[in-house]
Amino acid sequence: MFGQNDLADKRLGNVARRLTSADARELLALADEITQLREELGFADPDPLVGRYLAYRAMRGSNVPGEPKLAAQFLAELS
């Protein structure tokens, strides 16, 4: 969901599509749609929730929590 395994998935080629979460693909599509609609409506600032989700997806490194912890943290921020 947060793309922690995207690099490994890219190495797998077409198999990666089956291994990537359908929920993650849907969330990314919704993020793109929200961003596009905001641009069309003239909003200069990006949506904070979309920005936060994309920031979580951009996290990389050996000290970054795993996806379950990231998901729990993100859900806690939503409430």
Secondary structure as the mmCIF struct_conf table of DSSP 4:
data_model
#
loop_
_struct_conf.conf_type_id
_struct_conf.id
_struct_conf.beg_label_comp_id
_struct_conf.beg_label_asym_id
_struct_conf.beg_label_seq_id
_struct_conf.end_label_comp_id
_struct_conf.end_label_asym_id
_struct_conf.end_label_seq_id
TURN_TY1_P TURN_TY1_P1 GLN A 4 ASN A 5
HELX_RH_AL_P HELX_RH_AL_P1 ASP A 6 ARG A 11
TURN_TY1_P TURN_TY1_P2 LEU A 12 GLY A 13
HELX_RH_AL_P HELX_RH_AL_P2 ASN A 14 LEU A 19
BEND BEND1 THR A 20 THR A 20
HELX_RH_AL_P HELX_RH_AL_P3 ALA A 22 GLU A 40
TURN_TY1_P TURN_TY1_P3 LEU A 41 GLY A 42
BEND BEND2 ASP A 45 ASP A 45
HELX_LH_PP_P HELX_LH_PP_P1 PRO A 46 ASP A 47
HELX_RH_AL_P HELX_RH_AL_P4 PRO A 48 ALA A 58
BEND BEND3 GLY A 61 GLY A 61
TURN_TY1_P TURN_TY1_P4 SER A 62 ASN A 63
BEND BEND4 VAL A 64 VAL A 64
HELX_LH_PP_P HELX_LH_PP_P2 PRO A 65 GLY A 66
HELX_RH_AL_P HELX_RH_AL_P5 GLU A 67 LEU A 78
#
